[in-house]
Amino acid sequence: MEETTTIHFVGIGGIGMSSLAQIHAMAGGKATGSDRLFDRGENLALKAKLEALAIRLHPQDGSGVGQQTDQVVLSTAIEDANPEVASAKKWGKPLLHRSELLARHVERSRTIAVTGTSGKSTVAAMVFEILRGAGRSPSIITGASLISLKEQGLYGNAFRGDSDLLVIEADESDGSLLNYRPAVGVFLNLTKDHKEVAVMKGILEAFGRNAAARVVNADDPNLSDLARGAATFGLEAGAVRPRRVELDAAGSRFCVDGVEFTLPLPGRHNVANAVAATAACLAEGVALKDCARCLAAYKGVSRRFERLGEARGVEVVDDFAHNPAKVSAVLAAACLKASRVHAVYQPHGFAPTRLLRSELIEAFAAGLRPQDILWMPDIYYVGGTASKDISSADITGPLAARGKNACHVPRRSDIIPRIVEAARPGDMVVVMGARDPSLADFARAILQALGR
């Protein structure tokens, strides 16, 4: 892949696609793209950041692909009937899956690839920040925007450093990570999410064979085979683990091999994330004290327990949580900080909700206290041929039957006045969900309504 190559990205508004487009432009390549959300006047903040990097955007009608195009890249979500695909075939331009292009970056770099059901974006960001703070000048291609990169004027999910070090988030959801052969694979955890555990275990073990070295969570029994012969970490087991863990509303404190760590993020799950990132960076020769110093200054990533502000004594937090493990972790962190939690959870598709219904019910049943309230709008539907044979009511109904304050409010906008009426000082509103780029704006709308 030459840096002078012109690549057209179909669905460039997707978080993974946009990161690849940006890294290509940052390397001096020419990038063009299209996205249905841009055509509908949505996701305009990302559109502006892409255009600032001289990425030319087109309507998704096939007009962006022509003789000047060298390659066309698309994600799993792009159908064969898409006009951009038809245009690429008409012009005889090669079609690549997003993971194939990312694999080329992996091959050209010393790549640390972070995978697992939960925590990928946070751990990838932490690894990047530690390496950058230690003077290693890494690059990153990831699935969430780093706050520190946003403060530099970037969108935040891609950055090109000066060294050959590259940190990536290796998404396990569609098995495409098997295209990658990284120098280091970091394995965080494995629970039921996109597929059954047995299926995902086979995929992760195959990916483990692709990695030259492995850094593995020794606490997770589903990763036990991968842990053999690997560098290990964990909260309870592993070569790198925390001692004297203290959790409070402001963050966490712990000790690793005599070095004190202060993490400005709440929740036990973030201690686990920090330990994973530390183990990965120790394997790269970074000193333990440098890991601690960089994590103390860690600013986080967008939509990962991102504090948006406070109004009338009510704090509003935005989070990407969409599977049972993430929901449990976010609720635990929220309960550390708030006397009462208003959890707004928007399911991110009919198939995932159908697959995870029982586990989601159990996560909310265990995580919601008697005083907490769950508000659920209808399932997010982006289009396509999904079978709509499940509803948010199929989660709230069983929870209400178990005595939980769980409300199905079909129209998302109708949740805002109900929260404004119910919220009291000391409460926290946590908006959770994936895929829908308007969720962050919805969370801000709640904050704004609370302040009026």
C-alpha positions as CSV (number, residue, x, y, z in Angstrom):
1,M,0.0,0.0,0.0
2,E,1.8,3.1,-1.2
3,E,1.1,6.4,0.6
4,T,0.2,8.0,-2.8
5,T,-2.7,5.5,-3.3
6,T,-6.2,7.0,-3.6
7,I,-8.5,5.0,-1.4
8,H,-12.3,5.4,-1.4
9,F,-14.0,4.4,2.0
10,V,-17.6,3.3,1.7
11,G,-19.3,4.1,5.0
12,I,-16.5,6.4,6.1
13,G,-18.6,7.6,9.0
14,G,-18.2,4.3,10.8
15,I,-15.7,4.5,13.7
16,G,-13.4,1.9,12.3
17,M,-13.6,3.1,8.7
18,S,-13.0,6.7,9.7
19,S,-9.8,5.8,11.6
20,L,-8.4,4.1,8.6
21,A,-9.2,7.0,6.3
22,Q,-7.5,9.4,8.7
23,I,-4.4,7.4,9.2
24,H,-4.1,7.1,5.4
25,A,-4.5,10.9,5.0
26,M,-2.0,11.5,7.8
27,A,0.5,9.4,6.0
28,G,0.2,11.6,2.9
29,G,-2.2,9.4,1.0
30,K,-5.4,10.5,-0.8
31,A,-8.7,9.5,0.8
32,T,-12.2,9.9,-0.4
33,G,-15.4,8.6,1.1
34,S,-19.2,8.5,1.5
35,D,-21.6,7.7,4.2
36,R,-25.4,7.5,4.4
37,L,-25.5,9.4,7.7
38,F,-23.6,12.3,6.1
39,D,-26.2,12.3,3.3
40,R,-28.9,12.7,5.9
41,G,-27.2,15.6,7.6
42,E,-26.1,13.5,10.6
43,N,-22.7,12.9,12.3
44,L,-21.5,16.3,11.1
45,A,-18.8,16.6,13.7
46,L,-16.9,13.7,12.2
47,K,-17.6,15.0,8.7
48,A,-15.9,18.3,9.5
49,K,-12.9,16.6,11.0
50,L,-12.4,14.4,7.9
51,E,-12.7,17.3,5.6
52,A,-10.1,19.2,7.7
53,L,-7.7,16.4,6.8
54,A,-8.4,17.1,3.0
55,I,-10.5,13.9,2.8
56,R,-13.0,14.5,0.0
57,L,-16.6,13.3,0.8
58,H,-19.2,12.4,-1.8
59,P,-22.9,11.4,-1.7
60,Q,-23.2,7.6,-1.4
61,D,-24.5,7.3,-5.0
62,G,-21.4,5.8,-6.7
63,S,-20.1,9.2,-7.9
64,G,-17.1,9.1,-5.5
65,V,-15.5,6.1,-7.3
66,G,-13.9,6.7,-10.7
67,Q,-10.8,6.3,-12.8
68,Q,-8.8,8.2,-10.2
69,T,-9.6,5.6,-7.5
70,D,-7.0,2.9,-6.8
71,Q,-8.9,0.9,-4.1
72,V,-12.3,0.8,-2.5
73,V,-12.6,-0.2,1.1
74,L,-15.8,-1.3,2.8
75,S,-17.0,-2.8,6.1
76,T,-19.1,-5.8,6.9
77,A,-22.2,-3.6,7.0
78,I,-21.9,-2.6,3.3
79,E,-24.3,-4.7,1.1
80,D,-23.4,-5.9,-2.4
81,A,-26.2,-3.7,-3.7
82,N,-24.6,-0.5,-2.5
83,P,-24.0,1.9,-5.5
84,E,-20.4,2.4,-4.5
85,V,-19.7,-1.3,-4.8
86,A,-21.4,-1.3,-8.2
87,S,-19.3,1.6,-9.3
88,A,-16.1,-0.1,-8.2
89,K,-17.0,-3.1,-10.3
90,K,-17.8,-0.9,-13.2
91,W,-14.4,0.7,-13.1
92,G,-12.6,-2.5,-12.3
93,K,-11.3,-1.2,-8.9
94,P,-10.3,-3.8,-6.3
95,L,-12.6,-4.1,-3.3
96,L,-11.0,-4.6,0.2
97,H,-12.7,-5.3,3.5
98,R,-11.8,-2.9,6.2
99,S,-9.8,-5.6,8.1
100,E,-7.7,-6.3,5.0
101,L,-6.6,-2.7,4.9
102,L,-5.9,-2.7,8.6
103,A,-3.9,-5.9,8.2
104,R,-1.6,-4.1,5.8
105,H,-0.9,-1.4,8.5
106,V,-0.3,-4.2,11.0
107,E,2.2,-5.9,8.7
108,R,4.2,-2.7,8.2
109,S,4.5,-1.9,11.9
110,R,5.4,-3.4,15.2
111,T,1.7,-3.8,16.2
112,I,0.1,-4.2,19.6
113,A,-3.4,-5.5,18.9
114,V,-5.9,-5.4,21.8
115,T,-8.9,-7.8,21.7
116,G,-11.6,-9.2,24.0
117,T,-15.2,-8.7,24.7
118,S,-14.9,-5.6,26.8
119,G,-12.4,-2.9,27.4
120,K,-10.6,-2.8,24.0
121,S,-10.9,0.9,23.3
122,T,-9.9,1.9,26.8
123,V,-6.9,-0.5,27.0
124,A,-5.7,0.5,23.5
125,A,-5.9,4.1,24.5
126,M,-4.0,3.5,27.7
127,V,-1.3,1.6,25.9
128,F,-1.0,4.4,23.4
129,E,-0.8,7.1,26.1
130,I,1.8,5.1,28.1
131,L,4.0,4.6,25.0
132,R,3.6,8.2,23.9
133,G,4.4,9.5,27.4
134,A,7.4,7.3,27.5
135,G,8.8,8.9,24.3
136,R,8.0,6.0,22.0
137,S,6.0,8.0,19.4
138,P,3.4,5.4,18.6
139,S,0.5,5.4,16.1
140,I,-3.0,4.3,16.9
141,I,-6.0,3.0,15.0
142,T,-8.9,2.4,17.3
143,G,-12.7,2.4,17.8
144,A,-13.2,5.4,20.1
145,S,-11.9,9.0,20.3
146,L,-9.2,9.7,22.8
147,I,-9.8,12.9,24.7
148,S,-6.2,13.9,24.5
149,L,-6.2,13.7,20.7
150,K,-9.5,15.6,20.5
151,E,-7.8,18.4,22.5
152,Q,-5.2,18.5,19.7
153,G,-8.1,19.2,17.2
154,L,-8.4,15.7,15.8
155,Y,-11.4,13.5,15.8
156,G,-9.4,11.3,18.2
157,N,-9.6,7.7,16.9
158,A,-6.4,7.8,14.8
159,F,-3.0,9.3,15.1
160,R,0.3,8.8,13.2
161,G,3.5,8.8,15.3
162,D,7.1,8.8,14.1
163,S,8.0,5.3,15.2
164,D,7.0,1.9,13.8
165,L,4.9,1.2,16.9
166,L,1.2,0.8,16.2
167,V,-1.6,0.2,18.7
168,I,-4.9,-1.2,17.3
169,E,-8.2,-2.3,18.6
170,A,-8.8,-5.8,17.1
171,D,-12.5,-6.3,16.8
172,E,-13.6,-9.9,17.4
173,S,-17.3,-9.4,16.5
174,D,-17.1,-10.6,12.9
175,G,-13.9,-12.7,13.1
176,S,-12.0,-10.3,10.8
177,L,-9.2,-10.0,13.4
178,L,-7.9,-13.3,11.9
179,N,-6.5,-11.2,9.1
180,Y,-4.0,-9.6,11.5
181,R,-0.6,-11.0,12.5
182,P,0.6,-8.6,15.2
183,A,3.8,-8.5,17.1
184,V,1.8,-8.6,20.4
185,G,-1.8,-9.7,21.0
186,V,-3.4,-8.5,24.2
187,F,-6.3,-10.7,25.3
188,L,-8.6,-9.0,27.9
189,N,-11.6,-11.2,28.5
190,L,-14.2,-13.4,26.8
191,T,-17.9,-13.4,27.6
192,K,-21.0,-13.9,25.4
193,D,-21.5,-10.9,23.1
194,H,-21.7,-11.1,19.3
195,K,-21.5,-14.9,19.3
196,E,-21.6,-17.7,21.8
197,V,-18.5,-18.1,24.0
198,A,-17.5,-21.4,22.4
199,V,-17.4,-19.8,18.9
200,M,-15.5,-16.8,20.1
201,K,-13.1,-18.9,22.0
202,G,-12.1,-20.6,18.8
203,I,-11.6,-17.3,17.0
204,L,-9.5,-15.8,19.8
205,E,-7.3,-18.9,20.0
206,A,-6.7,-18.8,16.2
207,F,-5.8,-15.1,16.5
208,G,-3.5,-16.0,19.4
209,R,-1.6,-18.3,17.0
210,N,-1.2,-15.4,14.6
211,A,0.4,-13.2,17.3
212,A,4.2,-13.4,17.7
213,A,3.7,-12.8,21.5
214,R,0.7,-12.8,23.8
215,V,-0.3,-10.8,26.9
216,V,-3.3,-12.6,28.5
217,N,-5.7,-12.1,31.4
218,A,-5.0,-14.9,33.8
219,D,-8.3,-14.4,35.7
220,D,-10.5,-15.4,32.8
221,P,-11.0,-19.2,32.5
222,N,-12.1,-18.8,28.9
223,L,-8.6,-17.6,28.1
224,S,-6.7,-20.3,30.0
225,D,-5.3,-22.0,26.9
226,L,-4.1,-18.7,25.6
227,A,-2.4,-17.9,28.9
228,R,0.0,-20.8,28.6
229,G,3.4,-19.5,27.6
230,A,2.2,-15.9,27.6
231,A,2.9,-12.8,29.7
232,T,0.0,-12.6,32.1
233,F,-2.0,-10.0,34.1
234,G,-5.1,-10.0,36.2
235,L,-6.8,-8.7,39.3
236,E,-6.4,-12.0,41.2
237,A,-3.8,-13.9,39.2
238,G,-1.0,-13.3,36.6
239,A,2.5,-11.9,36.7
240,V,1.2,-8.3,36.7
241,R,-1.5,-7.6,39.2
242,P,-2.6,-4.8,41.6
243,R,-2.4,-4.9,45.4
244,R,-4.1,-2.7,47.9
245,V,-6.9,-1.6,45.5
246,E,-8.9,1.3,46.6
247,L,-12.0,2.4,44.7
248,D,-14.0,5.6,45.3
249,A,-16.1,8.1,43.3
250,A,-13.0,10.1,42.1
251,G,-11.0,7.2,40.7
252,S,-8.8,4.3,41.9
253,R,-5.6,3.6,43.6
254,F,-3.5,0.5,43.7
255,C,0.1,-0.8,43.8
256,V,2.0,-3.0,41.3
257,D,5.4,-4.4,42.5
258,G,5.8,-1.5,45.0
259,V,4.9,1.2,42.5
260,E,1.8,3.3,43.4
261,F,-0.8,3.9,40.7
262,T,-3.5,6.6,40.7
263,L,-6.1,6.3,38.0
264,P,-8.6,9.1,37.4
265,L,-11.3,6.7,36.5
266,P,-13.9,5.0,38.8
267,G,-14.7,1.3,38.7
268,R,-12.9,-2.0,39.3
269,H,-13.1,-2.7,35.6
270,N,-10.8,0.3,34.9
271,V,-8.3,-1.1,37.4
272,A,-8.3,-4.3,35.3
273,N,-7.9,-2.2,32.1
274,A,-5.0,-0.3,33.6
275,V,-3.2,-3.5,34.7
276,A,-3.7,-4.9,31.2
277,A,-2.2,-1.8,29.6
278,T,0.7,-1.8,32.0
279,A,1.5,-5.5,31.3
280,A,1.5,-4.8,27.5
281,C,3.8,-1.8,28.0
282,L,6.2,-3.7,30.3
283,A,6.5,-6.2,27.6
284,E,7.7,-3.4,25.3
285,G,10.4,-2.4,27.9
286,V,8.6,0.6,29.4
287,A,9.5,1.1,33.1
288,L,6.8,0.5,35.6
289,K,7.1,4.0,37.1
290,D,6.5,5.4,33.6
291,C,3.4,3.4,33.3
292,A,2.1,4.8,36.6
293,R,3.1,8.3,35.6
294,C,1.3,8.2,32.3
295,L,-1.9,6.5,33.7
296,A,-2.1,9.2,36.4
297,A,-2.6,11.7,33.6
298,Y,-4.9,9.6,31.5
299,K,-7.9,11.6,30.1
300,G,-10.0,8.8,28.8
301,V,-11.9,8.2,25.6
302,S,-15.3,9.4,24.4
303,R,-18.3,7.5,25.5
304,R,-16.4,5.5,28.1
305,F,-17.9,6.7,31.3
306,E,-17.5,10.2,29.9
307,R,-18.7,12.9,32.3
308,L,-20.6,15.5,30.3
309,G,-21.4,17.8,33.1
310,E,-23.7,18.5,36.0
311,A,-27.0,20.4,36.4
312,R,-29.2,20.9,39.4
313,G,-26.8,18.6,41.3
314,V,-27.4,15.7,38.8
315,E,-24.4,14.4,36.9
316,V,-24.7,13.1,33.3
317,V,-22.4,10.4,32.0
318,D,-22.2,8.9,28.5
319,D,-21.0,5.4,27.9
320,F,-20.7,2.9,25.0
321,A,-21.9,0.0,27.2
322,H,-24.0,-2.4,25.1
323,N,-23.3,-6.0,26.3
324,P,-24.0,-7.5,29.7
325,A,-20.4,-7.3,31.0
326,K,-20.1,-3.6,30.0
327,V,-23.5,-2.8,31.5
328,S,-22.5,-4.5,34.8
329,A,-19.2,-2.6,35.0
330,V,-20.8,0.8,34.2
331,L,-23.6,0.3,36.8
332,A,-21.0,-0.7,39.4
333,A,-19.0,2.5,38.7
334,A,-22.1,4.7,38.7
335,C,-23.2,3.3,42.1
336,L,-19.9,4.3,43.6
337,K,-20.6,7.9,42.7
338,A,-24.4,8.4,42.9
339,S,-27.1,8.0,45.5
340,R,-29.5,7.0,42.7
341,V,-28.8,6.1,39.1
342,H,-31.1,6.8,36.1
343,A,-29.8,4.2,33.5
344,V,-30.9,4.9,29.9
345,Y,-30.1,1.8,27.8
346,Q,-30.8,1.8,24.1
347,P,-30.3,-1.7,22.6
348,H,-28.1,-1.6,19.5
349,G,-30.0,-4.0,17.2
350,F,-32.6,-6.7,17.1
351,A,-30.2,-9.7,16.7
352,P,-27.9,-8.7,19.6
353,T,-30.8,-8.1,21.8
354,R,-32.3,-11.5,21.0
355,L,-28.9,-13.2,21.6
356,L,-28.2,-11.4,24.9
357,R,-31.7,-10.9,26.3
358,S,-31.3,-13.3,29.3
359,E,-27.8,-12.0,30.2
360,L,-28.9,-8.4,29.9
361,I,-31.9,-9.0,32.2
362,E,-29.5,-10.6,34.8
363,A,-27.0,-7.7,34.4
364,F,-29.6,-5.1,35.2
365,A,-31.2,-7.2,37.9
366,A,-27.9,-7.5,39.7
367,G,-26.7,-4.0,39.0
368,L,-29.8,-1.9,39.8
369,R,-30.4,-1.0,43.4
370,P,-33.9,-0.6,44.7
371,Q,-33.8,3.2,44.2
372,D,-32.3,3.1,40.7
373,I,-34.4,3.4,37.5
374,L,-33.9,1.9,34.1
375,W,-35.3,3.8,31.1
376,M,-35.3,1.9,27.8
377,P,-36.4,3.3,24.4
378,D,-37.1,1.1,21.4
379,I,-34.3,-0.9,19.9
380,Y,-32.0,1.1,17.5
381,Y,-32.8,0.2,13.9
382,V,-30.4,1.3,11.2
383,G,-32.2,-0.4,8.3
384,G,-32.0,-3.7,6.5
385,T,-33.8,-7.0,6.8
386,A,-33.6,-7.6,10.6
387,S,-36.4,-9.7,12.1
388,K,-38.2,-7.4,14.5
389,D,-39.4,-10.2,16.8
390,I,-38.1,-8.7,20.0
391,S,-38.6,-5.4,21.9
392,S,-37.1,-3.4,24.7
393,A,-40.2,-4.4,26.6
394,D,-38.9,-8.0,26.6
395,I,-36.2,-6.8,28.9
396,T,-38.0,-4.2,31.1
397,G,-41.1,-6.5,31.6
398,P,-39.2,-9.3,33.3
399,L,-37.2,-6.8,35.4
400,A,-40.4,-5.0,36.5
401,A,-41.8,-8.4,37.5
402,R,-38.7,-8.9,39.7
403,G,-39.4,-5.6,41.5
404,K,-37.0,-3.4,39.5
405,N,-37.9,0.2,38.4
406,A,-37.7,-0.6,34.7
407,C,-39.6,1.5,32.1
408,H,-40.0,0.9,28.4
409,V,-40.5,4.4,26.8
410,P,-40.7,3.7,23.0
411,R,-39.8,7.2,21.9
412,R,-36.4,8.2,23.2
413,S,-37.2,11.9,23.3
414,D,-40.1,11.1,25.8
415,I,-37.5,9.9,28.3
416,I,-36.0,13.4,28.8
417,P,-39.0,15.1,30.5
418,R,-39.5,12.1,32.7
419,I,-35.9,12.1,33.9
420,V,-36.1,15.9,34.4
421,E,-39.2,15.4,36.6
422,A,-37.7,12.5,38.6
423,A,-34.1,13.5,39.1
424,R,-32.9,14.9,42.4
425,P,-29.5,16.3,43.6
426,G,-27.0,13.5,44.1
427,D,-28.5,11.4,41.2
428,M,-26.6,10.4,38.1
429,V,-27.9,9.8,34.6
430,V,-26.0,7.3,32.6
431,V,-26.8,6.9,28.9
432,M,-25.6,3.5,27.5
433,G,-25.7,2.1,24.0
434,A,-23.7,1.5,20.8
435,R,-23.8,2.0,17.0
436,D,-26.1,5.0,17.1
437,P,-23.9,8.2,16.7
438,S,-26.7,10.4,18.0
439,L,-26.6,8.9,21.5
440,A,-23.9,11.4,22.7
441,D,-26.1,14.3,21.5
442,F,-29.1,12.7,23.3
443,A,-27.0,12.5,26.5
444,R,-26.2,16.2,26.1
445,A,-29.8,17.0,25.5
446,I,-30.6,15.5,28.9
447,L,-28.0,17.6,30.5
448,Q,-29.3,20.7,28.8
449,A,-32.9,19.9,29.8
450,L,-31.8,19.4,33.5
451,G,-30.2,22.9,33.4
452,R,-33.3,24.7,32.1
